[in-house]
Amino acid sequence: MTRILFVLGWLVVGGEETEVRHLANHLDRSRYRLEVVACQRREGMSDLTHRELERLGVAVDRRPYRLSFEETVEYLAGRFRDVDVVVACQAVPDVVPALELLDGRRR
């Protein structure tokens, strides 16, 4: 099974979240597993998209909501080790430092 992780800055209604919903509806679930990690939560932000994605069988990881930037970078590096494909959306600033941790360039 191919695990695909979408890294988004935040989950709102529309945009990249719609693309993940389309993939969840049309990809063969015996071959692909979709996961989302959201890095930021804004005050007053609805959890509608979180619930919709989970209803479609997409795992939504909210852990970075409670983490600092540095902790999120380390957490993402760990998540990247466990998946086959990473799709970064919304210019999430945590992604490049997390990839550098995997490559050993950052200490």
Secondary structure as GFF3:
##gff-version 3
##sequence-region A 1 107
A	DSSP	beta_strand	2	8	.	.	.	ID=ss1
A	DSSP	alpha_helix	16	26	.	.	.	ID=ss2
A	DSSP	beta_strand	32	38	.	.	.	ID=ss3
A	DSSP	alpha_helix	48	55	.	.	.	ID=ss4
A	DSSP	beta_strand	59	61	.	.	.	ID=ss5
A	DSSP	three_ten_helix	63	66	.	.	.	ID=ss6
A	DSSP	alpha_helix	69	81	.	.	.	ID=ss7
A	DSSP	beta_strand	85	88	.	.	.	ID=ss8
A	DSSP	alpha_helix	95	103	.	.	.	ID=ss9
###
